[in-house]
């Protein structure tokens, strides 16, 4: 039987609150309590800077950040700087990699990318990987960024994952917050979105609902949808 996992969609959640929730869930899973979860949501305009930490890739001054209402967080995932904002589906899989077949962390990243690649294929979009880079690409344009942390368990063998993917859905998102950074530190390539590639209109919540079966199949989980209220009040 597939393992159980709770999944919730939260229309908008402040980045700091989402980060704190991830850390709390990671601790619970490390201690052997709670349920593995997939949180799907949107953030207000936010820049996050990963462990590579290149401050020169943030192109806006503090005054410009205030004027544009963009928050900045130095966080504990891998990678460089990226943007989160309305029109982007963010996914945080919080799961335990504890058995021998699950301990290939490289394979975890590739499988996470494959979720989005397979979803895009069914939307008529030919996406894939780009040698030397993480994420999901359409030619020289990135449509989804991947940045994760593997939290080594203190009370059991293995890891608990946090952070995840950021999938650009709505048209024009690449002309919003991405213009204020060098996305993921990659100067020579750009970013795109699902709507720009298909010419169709998508609701973020519907994309969240539709992408879950791809995650379930590739990661072998039995997905249990919970309400936004339950997701926000269970900790």
Backbone as CSV, one residue per row, in Angstrom:
resi,resn,N_x,N_y,N_z,CA_x,CA_y,CA_z,C_x,C_y,C_z
1,UNK,0.836,-1.202,0.000,0.000,0.000,0.000,0.871,1.254,0.000
2,UNK,0.372,2.318,-0.659,1.085,3.580,-0.651,1.034,4.215,0.732
3,UNK,2.055,5.023,1.020,2.108,5.722,2.301,1.100,6.866,2.302
4,UNK,0.530,7.212,3.468,-0.404,8.340,3.527,0.333,9.667,3.573
5,UNK,-0.223,10.659,2.936,0.315,12.025,2.998,-0.852,12.999,2.956
6,UNK,-0.816,13.998,3.837,-1.810,15.060,3.811,-1.370,16.136,2.837
7,UNK,-2.325,16.702,2.098,-2.027,17.771,1.155,-3.041,18.881,1.339
8,UNK,-2.554,20.109,1.298,-3.433,21.264,1.473,-3.026,22.363,0.506
9,UNK,-4.035,23.124,0.065,-3.766,24.321,-0.728,-4.111,25.543,0.114
10,UNK,-3.158,26.473,0.196,-3.348,27.723,0.948,-3.173,28.868,-0.048
11,UNK,-4.217,29.650,-0.320,-4.139,30.642,-1.394,-3.006,31.654,-1.242
12,UNK,-2.748,32.098,-0.016,-1.687,33.083,0.197,-1.185,32.947,1.630
13,UNK,0.136,32.818,1.774,0.721,32.648,3.102,2.046,33.392,3.146
14,UNK,2.203,34.225,4.161,3.451,34.958,4.359,4.631,33.996,4.400
15,UNK,5.736,34.378,3.775,6.858,33.454,3.653,7.395,33.031,5.019
16,UNK,7.554,33.979,5.932,8.128,33.634,7.233,7.253,32.627,7.964
17,UNK,5.941,32.802,7.899,5.045,31.847,8.549,5.176,30.461,7.920
18,UNK,5.247,30.421,6.589,5.398,29.134,5.917,6.716,28.461,6.308
19,UNK,7.773,29.223,6.399,9.086,28.686,6.770,9.049,28.130,8.191
20,UNK,8.441,28.892,9.110,8.339,28.419,10.494,7.503,27.147,10.583
21,UNK,6.451,27.062,9.782,5.626,25.853,9.780,6.414,24.660,9.256
22,UNK,7.191,24.883,8.224,8.018,23.794,7.720,8.948,23.258,8.807
23,UNK,9.606,24.154,9.517,10.556,23.723,10.554,9.846,22.953,11.661
24,UNK,8.633,23.388,12.006,7.885,22.686,13.048,7.472,21.291,12.580
25,UNK,7.044,21.176,11.327,6.646,19.868,10.801,7.846,18.950,10.681
26,UNK,8.991,19.496,10.249,10.224,18.698,10.172,10.559,18.112,11.538
27,UNK,10.454,18.917,12.583,10.753,18.431,13.938,9.783,17.326,14.341
28,UNK,8.495,17.511,14.037,7.513,16.484,14.371,7.833,15.163,13.663
29,UNK,8.144,15.253,12.377,8.431,14.035,11.618,9.712,13.368,12.119
30,UNK,10.687,14.161,12.500,11.914,13.608,13.069,11.614,12.837,14.349
31,UNK,10.678,13.338,15.125,10.315,12.706,16.396,9.333,11.550,16.216
32,UNK,8.933,11.297,14.971,8.039,10.171,14.705,6.582,10.458,14.955
33,UNK,6.221,11.739,15.024,4.817,12.104,15.214,4.367,12.940,14.013
34,UNK,3.061,13.059,13.857,2.539,13.828,12.744,2.533,13.024,11.456
35,UNK,2.068,13.661,10.404,1.881,13.027,9.103,2.716,13.772,8.072
36,UNK,3.319,13.037,7.150,4.009,13.684,6.044,3.025,14.558,5.274
37,UNK,3.511,15.678,4.761,2.601,16.661,4.183,3.165,17.239,2.888
38,UNK,2.244,17.667,2.025,2.578,18.472,0.862,1.776,19.755,0.970
39,UNK,2.468,20.865,1.171,1.818,22.165,1.250,1.951,22.855,-0.099
40,UNK,0.825,23.261,-0.665,0.779,23.969,-1.937,0.192,25.349,-1.685
41,UNK,0.860,26.395,-2.153,0.445,27.738,-1.765,1.039,28.789,-2.686
42,UNK,0.651,30.033,-2.398,1.279,31.201,-3.010,1.833,32.085,-1.892
43,UNK,2.854,32.864,-2.228,3.427,33.823,-1.297,3.220,35.249,-1.802
44,UNK,3.171,36.222,-0.893,3.297,37.616,-1.318,4.696,37.808,-1.932
45,UNK,4.934,38.906,-2.621,6.243,39.108,-3.259,7.401,38.964,-2.272
46,UNK,8.290,38.032,-2.574,9.369,37.657,-1.650,10.596,37.212,-2.436
47,UNK,11.766,37.642,-1.986,13.016,37.071,-2.463,13.583,36.175,-1.369
48,UNK,14.027,34.982,-1.754,14.710,34.103,-0.807,16.111,33.819,-1.323
49,UNK,17.066,33.864,-0.414,18.474,33.672,-0.750,18.955,32.396,-0.088
50,UNK,19.389,31.435,-0.893,19.827,30.147,-0.374,21.274,30.144,0.072
51,UNK,21.800,28.944,0.296,23.116,28.793,0.911,24.264,29.292,0.046
52,UNK,24.056,29.447,-1.274,25.139,29.966,-2.112,25.420,31.434,-1.813
53,UNK,24.389,32.172,-1.406,24.541,33.503,-0.811,25.400,34.452,-1.644
54,UNK,24.835,34.897,-2.765,25.487,35.917,-3.587,24.657,37.198,-3.517
55,UNK,24.969,38.094,-2.574,24.154,39.300,-2.411,24.132,40.178,-3.655
56,UNK,25.146,40.059,-4.507,25.178,40.876,-5.723,24.092,40.475,-6.725
57,UNK,23.466,39.315,-6.517,22.393,38.880,-7.419,21.041,39.502,-7.060
58,UNK,20.995,40.253,-5.952,19.836,41.074,-5.622,20.114,42.463,-6.169
59,UNK,19.340,42.893,-7.153,19.644,44.110,-7.906,18.939,45.348,-7.366
60,UNK,18.054,45.200,-6.397,17.284,46.319,-5.864,17.874,46.816,-4.553
61,UNK,17.772,48.106,-4.340,18.194,48.696,-3.068,17.126,48.453,-2.009
62,UNK,17.473,48.721,-0.757,16.488,48.570,0.326,15.285,49.484,0.087
63,UNK,15.542,50.690,-0.404,14.446,51.619,-0.676,13.534,51.080,-1.779
64,UNK,14.119,50.530,-2.837,13.316,49.960,-3.917,12.506,48.759,-3.443
65,UNK,13.098,47.945,-2.577,12.377,46.799,-2.022,11.161,47.264,-1.228
66,UNK,11.347,48.312,-0.423,10.226,48.852,0.356,9.146,49.400,-0.567
67,UNK,9.550,50.145,-1.596,8.582,50.745,-2.513,7.758,49.676,-3.235
68,UNK,8.403,48.560,-3.568,7.730,47.491,-4.297,7.073,46.456,-3.380
69,UNK,7.273,46.614,-2.073,6.640,45.705,-1.118,7.169,44.288,-1.180
70,UNK,8.482,44.134,-1.432,9.095,42.812,-1.546,9.922,42.516,-0.301
71,UNK,9.640,41.386,0.350,10.411,40.954,1.512,11.611,40.142,1.055
72,UNK,12.640,40.081,1.905,13.856,39.321,1.603,14.188,38.427,2.796
73,UNK,14.483,37.138,2.510,14.846,36.192,3.555,16.091,35.411,3.147
74,UNK,17.052,35.362,4.065,18.192,34.451,3.918,17.768,33.143,4.569
75,UNK,17.706,32.057,3.768,17.105,30.830,4.281,18.067,29.648,4.189
76,UNK,17.571,28.482,4.617,18.444,27.321,4.822,18.327,26.258,3.733
77,UNK,17.825,26.616,2.566,17.840,25.657,1.458,19.106,25.850,0.647
78,UNK,19.338,24.927,-0.294,20.431,25.099,-1.225,20.072,26.097,-2.313
79,UNK,21.069,26.460,-3.105,20.825,27.317,-4.252,21.061,28.787,-3.971
80,UNK,20.708,29.607,-4.960,20.963,31.041,-4.944,19.652,31.782,-4.662
81,UNK,19.504,32.957,-5.227,18.327,33.788,-4.980,17.206,33.449,-5.965
82,UNK,15.980,33.477,-5.481,14.832,33.318,-6.365,13.688,34.191,-5.874
83,UNK,12.646,34.247,-6.687,11.483,35.083,-6.396,10.257,34.215,-6.177
84,UNK,9.448,34.592,-5.182,8.130,33.999,-4.985,7.106,35.130,-5.013
85,UNK,5.967,34.859,-5.640,4.937,35.883,-5.671,3.637,35.345,-6.226
86,UNK,2.585,36.164,-6.194,1.291,35.762,-6.734,1.445,35.303,-8.187
87,UNK,0.714,34.248,-8.522,0.811,33.685,-9.860,1.807,32.556,-9.973
88,UNK,2.417,32.206,-8.868,3.394,31.112,-8.830,2.912,30.070,-7.815
89,UNK,2.886,28.811,-8.240,2.525,27.730,-7.324,3.791,27.224,-6.642
90,UNK,3.811,27.338,-5.324,4.941,26.863,-4.526,4.533,25.570,-3.838
91,UNK,5.401,24.576,-3.896,5.135,23.292,-3.264,6.206,22.926,-2.268
92,UNK,5.784,22.589,-1.048,6.708,22.165,0.008,6.392,20.727,0.407
93,UNK,7.086,19.743,-0.162,6.937,18.370,0.317,7.744,18.175,1.606
94,UNK,7.065,17.761,2.646,7.686,17.514,3.950,7.537,16.028,4.220
95,UNK,8.579,15.285,3.832,8.483,13.833,3.880,9.781,13.221,4.390
96,UNK,9.662,11.996,4.840,10.784,11.277,5.443,11.435,10.393,4.387
97,UNK,12.725,10.590,4.181,13.512,9.697,3.339,14.303,8.812,4.287
98,UNK,13.748,7.633,4.546,14.353,6.821,5.592,14.687,5.409,5.221
99,UNK,14.203,4.932,4.078,14.488,3.562,3.697,15.591,3.558,2.647
100,UNK,16.248,2.412,2.476,17.406,2.332,1.599,17.112,2.886,0.214
101,UNK,15.917,2.547,-0.330,15.626,2.964,-1.693,15.335,4.450,-1.796
102,UNK,15.151,5.112,-0.659,14.818,6.530,-0.672,16.008,7.428,-0.361
103,UNK,17.156,6.862,-0.061,18.260,7.671,0.445,19.097,8.323,-0.645
104,UNK,18.739,8.124,-1.904,19.426,8.790,-2.994,18.853,10.203,-3.128
105,UNK,19.538,11.177,-2.558,19.011,12.531,-2.523,18.975,13.155,-3.910
106,UNK,19.925,12.774,-4.748,19.919,13.245,-6.136,18.646,12.767,-6.841
107,UNK,18.275,11.525,-6.616,17.073,10.975,-7.243,15.827,11.709,-6.752
108,UNK,15.818,12.145,-5.501,14.681,12.913,-4.990,14.491,14.202,-5.795
109,UNK,15.579,14.909,-6.060,15.486,16.138,-6.837,14.957,15.871,-8.238
110,UNK,15.491,14.823,-8.867,15.062,14.498,-10.236,13.584,14.116,-10.252
111,UNK,13.134,13.419,-9.233,11.731,13.000,-9.186,10.817,14.207,-8.987
112,UNK,11.276,15.164,-8.186,10.489,16.378,-7.976,10.365,17.160,-9.288
113,UNK,11.447,17.247,-10.027,11.388,17.879,-11.345,10.417,17.133,-12.262
114,UNK,10.436,15.805,-12.172,9.614,14.997,-13.077,8.127,15.224,-12.856
115,UNK,7.740,15.518,-11.631,6.332,15.827,-11.348,5.861,16.947,-12.268
116,UNK,6.645,18.007,-12.353,6.257,19.168,-13.154,6.419,18.880,-14.640
117,UNK,7.469,18.160,-15.016,7.662,17.789,-16.420,6.472,16.982,-16.933
118,UNK,6.022,16.004,-16.148,4.892,15.172,-16.568,3.596,15.980,-16.647
119,UNK,3.384,16.859,-15.658,2.198,17.711,-15.701,2.213,18.588,-16.956
120,UNK,3.359,19.193,-17.242,3.466,20.065,-18.410,3.230,19.295,-19.710
121,UNK,3.713,18.072,-19.762,3.513,17.262,-20.968,2.031,17.100,-21.269
122,UNK,1.222,16.939,-20.235,-0.215,16.778,-20.439,-0.921,18.107,-20.741
123,UNK,-0.178,19.209,-20.594,-0.693,20.515,-21.025,-0.197,20.863,-22.425
124,UNK,0.499,19.921,-23.048,1.027,20.155,-24.391,2.331,20.917,-24.417
125,UNK,3.025,20.958,-23.290,4.287,21.703,-23.190,5.438,20.716,-23.055
126,UNK,6.405,20.813,-23.946,7.561,19.923,-23.957,8.655,20.508,-23.074
127,UNK,8.679,20.095,-21.826,9.654,20.599,-20.860,10.627,19.491,-20.484
128,UNK,11.736,19.881,-19.884,12.727,18.889,-19.468,13.756,19.505,-18.553
129,UNK,14.920,18.898,-18.530,16.020,19.366,-17.693,17.086,20.025,-18.562
130,UNK,17.942,20.799,-17.921,19.061,21.433,-18.612,20.344,20.995,-17.925
131,UNK,21.255,20.438,-18.696,22.477,19.879,-18.123,23.228,20.935,-17.315
132,UNK,23.588,20.549,-16.108,24.330,21.447,-15.237,23.467,22.310,-14.346
133,UNK,22.148,22.237,-14.496,21.243,23.081,-13.727,20.134,22.237,-13.108
134,UNK,19.589,22.721,-12.008,18.383,22.114,-11.457,17.167,22.814,-12.040
135,UNK,15.986,22.301,-11.718,14.753,22.927,-12.154,14.209,22.308,-13.426
136,UNK,13.118,22.914,-13.907,12.441,22.456,-15.117,12.562,23.555,-16.164
137,UNK,12.957,23.134,-17.353,13.299,24.082,-18.412,12.497,23.808,-19.679
138,UNK,12.251,24.893,-20.418,11.722,24.805,-21.771,12.732,25.529,-22.650
139,UNK,13.575,24.777,-23.294,14.690,25.383,-24.007,15.612,26.091,-23.032
140,UNK,15.826,27.385,-23.263,16.697,28.182,-22.385,15.907,28.982,-21.366
141,UNK,14.647,28.628,-21.152,13.799,29.350,-20.208,13.390,28.425,-19.074
142,UNK,13.600,28.889,-17.848,13.209,28.087,-16.689,11.755,28.382,-16.321
143,UNK,10.984,27.322,-16.130,9.583,27.484,-15.754,9.339,27.087,-14.297
144,UNK,10.251,26.316,-13.712,10.110,25.923,-12.307,11.489,25.801,-11.674
145,UNK,11.640,26.413,-10.528,12.879,26.328,-9.755,12.724,25.267,-8.675
146,UNK,13.818,24.578,-8.383,13.836,23.564,-7.330,14.909,23.953,-6.323
147,UNK,14.539,24.023,-5.059,15.503,24.302,-3.995,15.049,23.605,-2.735
148,UNK,15.844,22.683,-2.220,15.409,21.867,-1.082,16.455,21.852,0.019
149,UNK,16.016,21.390,1.169,16.929,21.103,2.283,16.657,19.685,2.750
150,UNK,17.720,18.942,2.979,17.613,17.611,3.561,18.031,17.715,5.025
151,UNK,17.053,17.624,5.910,17.287,17.763,7.344,17.622,16.387,7.919
152,UNK,18.877,16.205,8.342,19.283,14.910,8.894,18.541,14.654,10.204
153,UNK,17.922,13.505,10.308,17.127,13.181,11.493,18.022,13.009,12.711
154,UNK,17.522,13.481,13.842,18.237,13.325,15.107,17.795,12.075,15.855
155,UNK,16.569,11.611,15.578,16.019,10.507,16.367,15.788,9.241,15.545
156,UNK,16.060,9.285,14.267,15.855,8.121,13.411,16.851,8.192,12.266
157,UNK,16.943,7.123,11.507,17.822,7.078,10.358,17.173,7.805,9.185
158,UNK,17.949,8.614,8.482,17.445,9.232,7.280,17.337,10.746,7.373
159,UNK,16.470,11.298,6.523,16.314,12.744,6.384,14.833,13.096,6.326
160,UNK,14.544,14.364,6.661,13.224,14.936,6.398,13.432,16.088,5.425
161,UNK,12.659,16.108,4.352,12.816,17.150,3.345,12.041,18.408,3.731
162,UNK,12.536,19.551,3.280,11.793,20.808,3.383,12.113,21.668,2.162
163,UNK,11.394,22.791,2.040,11.405,23.617,0.832,10.943,22.755,-0.349
164,UNK,11.196,23.134,-1.586,10.643,22.337,-2.677,10.727,23.007,-4.023
165,UNK,9.543,23.285,-4.635,9.546,23.826,-5.992,8.734,25.108,-6.067
166,UNK,9.052,25.919,-7.083,8.308,27.137,-7.384,8.006,27.125,-8.873
167,UNK,6.753,26.966,-9.217,6.290,26.741,-10.585,5.574,27.993,-11.081
168,UNK,6.131,28.644,-12.099,5.554,29.880,-12.629,4.331,29.551,-13.483
169,UNK,3.190,30.070,-13.074,1.935,29.739,-13.755,1.413,30.897,-14.597
170,UNK,1.237,32.069,-14.010,0.526,33.131,-14.725,1.434,33.922,-15.651
171,UNK,0.821,34.448,-16.692,1.543,35.190,-17.717,2.144,36.472,-17.145
172,UNK,3.366,36.761,-17.559,4.008,38.009,-17.171,4.733,37.976,-15.854
173,UNK,4.686,36.849,-15.130,5.341,36.809,-13.823,6.837,37.069,-13.950
174,UNK,7.413,36.704,-15.101,8.842,36.912,-15.283,9.210,38.390,-15.409
175,UNK,8.204,39.247,-15.640,8.457,40.677,-15.757,8.165,41.411,-14.443
176,UNK,7.827,40.656,-13.410,7.534,41.261,-12.120,8.769,41.143,-11.223
177,UNK,8.721,40.322,-10.204,9.811,40.249,-9.241,11.117,39.723,-9.802
178,UNK,11.059,38.927,-10.863,12.295,38.367,-11.395,13.220,39.433,-11.968
179,UNK,12.667,40.600,-12.301,13.502,41.651,-12.883,14.430,42.282,-11.857
180,UNK,14.150,42.052,-10.584,14.969,42.656,-9.544,16.112,41.774,-9.065
181,UNK,16.293,40.618,-9.704,17.334,39.686,-9.282,17.999,39.052,-10.504
182,UNK,19.080,38.343,-10.249,19.632,37.406,-11.221,19.107,36.039,-10.787
183,UNK,18.018,35.551,-11.403,17.342,34.357,-10.861,18.271,33.150,-10.773
184,UNK,18.375,32.615,-9.557,19.219,31.446,-9.293,20.667,31.697,-9.695
185,UNK,21.036,32.961,-9.842,22.406,33.300,-10.227,22.714,33.029,-11.681
186,UNK,21.699,32.801,-12.506,21.900,32.443,-13.913,21.621,33.674,-14.778
187,UNK,22.667,34.264,-15.308,22.523,35.500,-16.067,22.167,35.263,-17.532
188,UNK,22.584,34.134,-18.091,22.475,33.938,-19.533,21.135,33.380,-19.990
189,UNK,20.283,32.945,-19.060,19.005,32.361,-19.438,17.877,33.086,-18.725
190,UNK,16.655,32.924,-19.222,15.513,33.619,-18.657,14.525,32.695,-17.978
191,UNK,13.352,33.250,-17.647,12.280,32.473,-17.032,11.014,32.646,-17.862
192,UNK,10.105,31.703,-17.728,8.833,31.761,-18.436,7.741,31.220,-17.531
193,UNK,6.517,31.125,-18.062,5.386,30.662,-17.259,4.511,29.728,-18.083
194,UNK,3.643,29.010,-17.414,2.722,28.094,-18.065,1.797,28.835,-19.034
195,UNK,1.238,29.950,-18.586,0.326,30.688,-19.454,1.029,31.246,-20.677
196,UNK,2.265,31.711,-20.515,3.003,32.225,-21.664,3.312,31.127,-22.672
197,UNK,3.499,29.907,-22.193,3.833,28.813,-23.100,2.607,28.236,-23.805
198,UNK,1.439,28.333,-23.173,0.236,27.710,-23.750,-0.739,28.710,-24.350
199,UNK,-0.678,29.965,-23.911,-1.665,30.947,-24.343,-3.015,30.778,-23.662
200,UNK,-3.087,29.895,-22.671,-4.322,29.666,-21.941,-4.252,30.320,-20.565
201,UNK,-5.414,30.394,-19.907,-5.495,30.961,-18.566,-5.679,29.835,-17.555
202,UNK,-4.946,29.920,-16.443,-4.997,28.885,-15.411,-5.258,29.523,-14.043
203,UNK,-6.070,28.859,-13.243,-6.242,29.233,-11.838,-5.238,28.458,-11.012
204,UNK,-4.576,29.143,-10.104,-3.523,28.508,-9.314,-4.066,27.327,-8.517
205,UNK,-5.236,27.494,-7.908,-5.793,26.399,-7.117,-6.070,25.180,-7.976
206,UNK,-6.544,25.398,-9.187,-6.814,24.262,-10.076,-5.506,23.562,-10.471
207,UNK,-4.466,24.327,-10.735,-3.165,23.726,-11.045,-2.680,22.907,-9.856
208,UNK,-2.847,23.447,-8.645,-2.451,22.716,-7.439,-3.190,21.381,-7.354
209,UNK,-4.498,21.410,-7.586,-5.286,20.178,-7.526,-4.858,19.188,-8.605
210,UNK,-4.583,19.706,-9.785,-4.265,18.827,-10.916,-2.871,18.223,-10.829
211,UNK,-1.957,18.891,-10.134,-0.580,18.400,-10.099,-0.390,17.312,-9.045
212,UNK,-1.302,17.227,-8.078,-1.157,16.271,-6.978,-1.111,14.817,-7.453
213,UNK,-1.939,14.383,-8.400,-1.839,12.981,-8.848,-0.476,12.623,-9.437
214,UNK,0.193,13.578,-10.045,1.532,13.320,-10.582,2.513,13.085,-9.430
215,UNK,2.384,13.890,-8.383,3.228,13.706,-7.205,2.945,12.356,-6.564
216,UNK,1.662,12.026,-6.436,1.268,10.769,-5.810,1.851,9.572,-6.546
217,UNK,1.788,9.616,-7.879,2.279,8.487,-8.664,3.804,8.340,-8.561
218,UNK,4.528,9.460,-8.665,5.983,9.383,-8.698,6.590,9.095,-7.329
219,UNK,5.905,9.515,-6.266,6.441,9.319,-4.919,5.729,8.213,-4.150
220,UNK,4.705,7.607,-4.749,3.983,6.479,-4.140,3.349,6.843,-2.798
221,UNK,2.564,7.915,-2.806,1.787,8.318,-1.632,0.300,8.244,-1.943
222,UNK,-0.475,7.963,-0.911,-1.929,8.076,-0.962,-2.276,9.450,-0.407
223,UNK,-2.729,10.356,-1.277,-2.906,11.751,-0.892,-4.257,11.972,-0.226
224,UNK,-4.232,12.657,0.897,-5.436,12.964,1.664,-5.568,14.484,1.749
225,UNK,-6.531,15.039,1.014,-6.720,16.486,1.031,-7.290,16.934,2.371
226,UNK,-6.684,17.958,2.939,-7.215,18.585,4.147,-7.509,20.050,3.822
227,UNK,-8.329,20.682,4.642,-8.727,22.061,4.366,-7.610,23.029,4.730
228,UNK,-7.706,24.220,4.161,-6.767,25.281,4.525,-6.816,25.547,6.034
229,UNK,-8.022,25.568,6.593,-8.172,25.832,8.026,-7.464,24.769,8.849
230,UNK,-7.634,23.500,8.473,-6.979,22.444,9.225,-5.469,22.535,9.094
231,UNK,-4.984,22.824,7.906,-3.541,22.927,7.697,-2.938,24.032,8.542
232,UNK,-3.663,25.139,8.691,-3.127,26.294,9.406,-3.271,26.173,10.926
233,UNK,-4.138,25.283,11.400,-4.405,25.210,12.832,-3.938,23.917,13.491
234,UNK,-3.323,23.017,12.748,-2.973,21.742,13.354,-1.693,21.813,14.166
235,UNK,-0.836,22.806,13.958,0.397,22.901,14.741,0.140,23.591,16.073
